[in-house]
């Protein structure tokens, strides 16, 4: 990827994370926003909105760190496990989803609490991963399905750990959806930017060759 396209990915992902967090925060904290709007406290409303967008920038940067870390891990996994890398990723996906339910239920559930809310959160992550992986496979090739699932599920949960350990419900959803959307955006746009970078390099090489040929051509007498 060229530096220009990398900067484009970085900036657009920041925007995606910031806007998504603001929208999700507006939904999660609707009672607070509704009260401010009904009493025409627009300054407080805007200050909270700006704060949410700032938090979204942090989520976006965390998402991008996880994305580029995964690209490195993926190449490493292909080199070490070779044809078994997809199988290893499937095992890790199942392990992470199981722990997302089992460990959180054991850590935070009180006597008589249902396990369904914990399963529900894991289901959201699983469904989001499936949808993005299917779209990615359709746009590229079927071999991209499992890596996309791994990234959307395993990497998202790892990025999500700081809030999962606190277990504050509004923050769980406030962080989850921006991470999912930011991760999905990066995954879906990556092959397009790589293709664009390749075309830009070819155009630059062709331009360089034409300049060199023009310089070697003898001047007209």
CORCORWO-V683599 format. One record per backbone hydrogen bond with DSSP energy under -0.5 kcal/mol. NH is the residue of the N-H (numbers start at 1). CO is the residue of the C=O. If there is no record, write none. Layout:
NH|CO  NH|CO
//
This chain:
6|2  7|3  8|4  9|5  10|6  11|7  12|8  13|9  14|10  15|11  16|12  17|13  18|14  19|15  20|16  21|17  22|18  23|19  24|20  25|21  26|22  27|23  28|24  29|25  30|27  33|29  34|30  35|31  36|32  37|33  38|34  39|35  40|37  41|36  42|40  45|41  46|42  47|43  48|44  49|45  50|46  51|47  52|48  53|49  54|50  55|51  56|52  57|53  58|54  59|55  60|56  61|57  62|58  63|59  64|60  65|61  66|62  67|63  68|64  69|65  70|66  71|67  72|68  73|69  74|70  75|71  76|72  77|73  78|74  79|75  80|76  81|77  82|77  82|78  84|81  85|82  88|84  89|85  90|86  91|87  92|88  93|89  94|90  95|91  96|92  97|93  98|94  99|95  100|96  101|97  101|98  102|98  103|99  104|99  105|101  106|102  107|103  108|104  109|105  113|110  119|115  120|116  121|117  122|118  123|119  124|120  125|121  126|122  127|123  128|124  129|125  130|126  131|127  132|128  133|129  134|130  135|131  136|132  137|133  138|134  139|135  140|136  144|141  145|142  147|143  148|144  149|145  150|146  151|147  152|148  153|149  154|150  155|150  156|151  157|153  158|154  159|155  160|156  161|157  161|158  163|160  164|160  165|161  166|162  167|163  168|163  169|167  171|168  172|168  173|169  174|170  175|171  176|172  177|173  179|175  180|176  181|177  182|178  183|179  184|180  185|181  186|182  187|183  188|184  189|185  190|186  191|187  193|189  194|190  195|191  196|192  197|193  198|194  199|195  200|196  201|197  202|198  203|199  204|200  205|201  206|202  207|203  208|204  209|205  210|206  211|207  212|208  213|209  214|210  215|211  216|212  217|213
//
